[in-house]
Amino acid sequence: MNADVTEYIQNIDQPWQAEIASAMHRAIHQAVPDVEELLQYKKPHFLKGGKYLAVLGVAKSWVTFTIFNAQELNIPDGMFESDGPPERKTVKVRKDQEVDYNVLGKLVEQAASTL
């Protein structure tokens, strides 16, 4: 794990956002144990084989998570936003919103399998 990414997550102001970001961080590492991570553009980025796999970010009222290389993924209806390019799938998690970290991890694992 990258110290800058860990620090980013630890310094999130809102406890609910920090909890979600931490859980997403764990889910990524469980799904892809050899994932590389770095802080780029002030957000945690996750790479597999030097290629972008996912990015995590915190905004005023949500936590954003984007999976790259997502064009072949079997995405559950309504889980991700419908706009954007097919190779990127983004979810904005708001306070008190349920997150299925198991499904999220499986999607990250699938995206990583072709990198």
Secondary structure as GFF3:
##gff-version 3
##sequence-region A 1 115
A	DSSP	alpha_helix	3	10	.	.	.	ID=ss1
A	DSSP	alpha_helix	15	31	.	.	.	ID=ss2
A	DSSP	beta_strand	36	40	.	.	.	ID=ss3
A	DSSP	beta_strand	43	48	.	.	.	ID=ss4
A	DSSP	beta_strand	51	58	.	.	.	ID=ss5
A	DSSP	beta_strand	62	68	.	.	.	ID=ss6
A	DSSP	beta_strand	88	94	.	.	.	ID=ss7
A	DSSP	alpha_helix	101	113	.	.	.	ID=ss8
###
